[in-house]
Amino acid sequence: MAIFALDEALQFPPVHLAEKDGLLAIGGDLSVNRLLLAYRSGIFPWYTAPPILWWCPDPRFVLFPEALKISKSLRPLLNREAFEFTINKDFKSVIAHCQSVERPDQDGTWITEEIIAAYTKLHERGFAHSAEVWQQGRLVGGLYGIRLGEVFFGESMFSLVSNASKYAFTKYVQHLQSEGVALIDCQVYTAHLESLGARMIEGKFFQEMLKSMI
């Protein structure tokens, strides 16, 4: 299949036309309106240098909040509230840490300055959210993503000390569930998120859920 080139028109090609690896289109921009249209359609940007690459993988890696797994090692930390947990307290620091923290399975980062500026605008508009965990007043872990209706689209997480990101993720999933969120999009497979209960679902099923939940 051909890769679609986007222009100034605020539209995306049908998601079923994506390549086998999930690549759907290139180009366009990271305006608030385009990003919101993308997420509502199950599409997200992921690239390390221009042009912007837009993806919609099938199958899709997701977590249903009720399927969240809490490990034996994490449960005692939750019970004694080992970290202070907050929501939307320091979005800018969270996304900055997600950009800078080294990951053993990645060469560099896809969170460019352009991405940071775009998602900060989404945060200011009330669409992008962060969850943080603190240890003695220091930010040591967190995550950020997009909330639309009953769906949370996870983007990235970081950890500076053991179990910090897992703690933030678990607490935030529980919070989202209490607010009626029924689906968390994890985008692509990671063993870490699989250990927390995420699994693959068919792209068609994912799209049907988006239509009914957003």
C-alpha positions in Angstrom: 0.0 0.0 0.0 1.0 3.6 -0.5 2.0 5.9 2.3 -0.3 8.9 2.4 1.2 12.4 2.4 -0.8 15.0 4.4 -1.2 18.6 3.5 -2.9 21.5 5.2 -6.3 19.8 5.0 -7.4 18.6 8.5 -8.0 14.9 7.6 -6.4 11.5 7.7 -6.8 8.5 5.3 -8.9 5.6 6.5 -7.0 3.7 9.2 -7.5 0.3 7.5 -5.1 1.5 4.8 -2.1 1.6 7.2 0.9 -0.5 6.4 1.5 -3.8 8.2 3.8 -2.0 10.7 1.0 0.5 11.4 2.4 3.5 9.4 -0.5 5.4 7.9 0.7 8.8 6.7 3.5 11.4 6.7 3.6 15.2 7.0 0.9 17.5 8.3 1.5 19.3 11.6 1.1 18.9 15.4 -1.7 21.5 15.8 -4.2 20.9 18.6 -7.0 20.2 16.2 -5.0 17.7 14.1 -3.8 15.9 17.2 -7.3 15.6 18.6 -8.6 14.3 15.3 -5.8 11.8 15.2 -6.5 10.4 18.7 -10.2 10.2 18.1 -9.3 8.1 15.0 -6.9 5.9 16.9 -3.9 7.5 15.2 -0.8 8.9 16.9 2.5 10.6 15.9 5.8 8.8 16.4 9.0 10.0 14.7 12.6 11.1 15.5 13.1 13.7 12.7 10.8 15.4 10.2 8.6 14.6 8.5 6.0 13.7 11.1 5.0 10.0 10.9 1.4 9.0 11.8 0.7 5.4 13.0 -2.3 3.2 13.6 -1.1 -0.4 14.4 -3.3 -3.4 14.2 -3.5 -5.3 16.4 -3.6 -2.7 19.2 -2.0 -3.0 22.6 -4.4 -1.9 25.3 -5.2 -2.2 29.0 -8.7 -2.6 30.3 -8.5 -1.0 33.8 -10.3 -4.0 35.5 -7.5 -6.2 34.1 -4.7 -4.2 35.9 -2.2 -6.6 37.6 -0.6 -5.5 40.8 2.6 -7.4 41.5 3.5 -8.8 44.9 6.5 -6.5 45.1 4.4 -3.4 44.3 1.4 -4.1 46.6 3.4 -3.3 49.9 4.5 0.0 48.4 0.9 0.9 47.6 -0.3 -0.2 51.0 2.2 2.0 52.9 2.0 4.9 50.3 5.7 4.7 49.7 5.5 7.6 47.2 3.4 10.8 47.1 1.1 10.5 44.1 -0.3 13.6 42.3 -2.1 14.4 39.1 -1.3 17.3 36.7 1.0 18.9 39.3 4.0 19.2 37.0 3.2 18.2 33.4 6.2 20.1 32.0 8.7 18.2 34.2 7.1 14.9 33.5 7.3 15.2 29.7 10.9 16.6 30.0 11.9 13.6 32.0 10.3 11.3 29.5 12.4 12.9 26.9 15.7 12.8 28.7 15.7 9.5 30.6 17.8 6.9 28.8 16.1 3.6 27.9 18.1 0.5 27.2 16.0 -0.6 24.2 16.0 2.8 22.5 18.6 4.8 20.6 17.7 8.4 21.4 14.1 9.8 21.9 11.1 10.5 19.8 10.0 13.2 22.2 11.3 16.2 20.3 11.0 19.9 21.3 8.2 20.1 18.8 6.4 17.2 20.5 6.9 18.9 23.9 5.4 22.2 22.7 2.4 20.5 21.0 1.5 18.3 24.0 2.0 21.2 26.4 -0.6 23.1 24.4 -2.9 20.0 24.7 -2.3 20.1 28.5 -3.2 23.8 28.7 -6.4 23.0 26.8 -7.3 20.2 29.3 -6.7 17.2 27.0 -3.2 16.1 28.0 -2.6 14.9 31.6 0.2 13.8 33.8 0.6 11.7 36.8 3.6 12.1 39.1 5.2 10.3 42.0 7.4 12.0 44.5 10.0 10.9 47.1 11.0 13.4 49.7 9.8 16.3 47.5 11.7 15.1 44.4 9.9 14.0 41.2 11.0 10.4 40.7 8.5 8.9 38.3 5.5 9.7 36.2 3.6 9.4 32.9 1.6 11.5 30.5 -1.1 11.0 27.9 -4.3 12.2 26.3 -7.8 11.8 27.9 -10.8 11.8 25.6 -14.2 10.7 26.9 -13.8 7.2 28.4 -10.4 6.6 26.8 -6.9 7.4 28.0 -4.1 7.3 25.4 -0.9 6.7 27.2 2.2 8.3 25.6 5.3 7.8 27.8 6.4 7.2 31.3 9.7 7.5 33.2 11.3 6.3 36.4 14.3 7.6 38.3 14.1 5.0 41.2 12.9 1.4 41.3 9.1 0.9 40.9 8.4 4.6 40.5 6.8 4.4 37.1 4.9 1.2 38.0 3.6 2.9 41.1 2.5 6.0 39.1 0.9 3.9 36.4 -1.0 1.7 38.8 -2.3 4.6 40.9 -3.4 6.5 37.8 -5.2 3.6 36.2 -7.1 3.2 39.5 -7.9 6.9 39.4 -9.0 6.7 35.7 -11.2 3.7 36.5 -12.9 5.6 39.3 -13.7 8.4 36.8 -15.3 6.0 34.3 -12.4 5.4 31.9 -12.9 2.0 30.3 -9.9 1.7 27.9 -6.3 2.7 28.1 -4.4 2.7 24.8 -0.8 1.5 25.2 -0.2 1.7 21.4 2.5 -0.8 20.9 3.7 -3.9 22.8 6.1 -3.7 25.8 6.9 -6.5 28.2 6.6 -4.0 31.1 3.0 -3.1 30.3 2.1 -6.7 29.5 3.2 -7.6 33.1 0.7 -4.9 34.3 -2.2 -6.5 32.4 -2.1 -5.0 28.9 -2.9 -7.2 25.9 -3.4 -7.1 22.1 -6.9 -6.6 20.6 -8.0 -6.5 17.0 -7.8 -3.1 15.3 -11.4 -3.3 14.3 -12.5 -3.9 17.8 -10.4 -1.0 19.0 -12.0 1.4 16.5 -15.5 0.3 17.5 -14.6 1.0 21.1 -13.3 4.5 20.2 -16.5 5.4 18.4 -18.6 4.4 21.4 -16.4 5.9 24.1 -15.3 9.3 22.8 
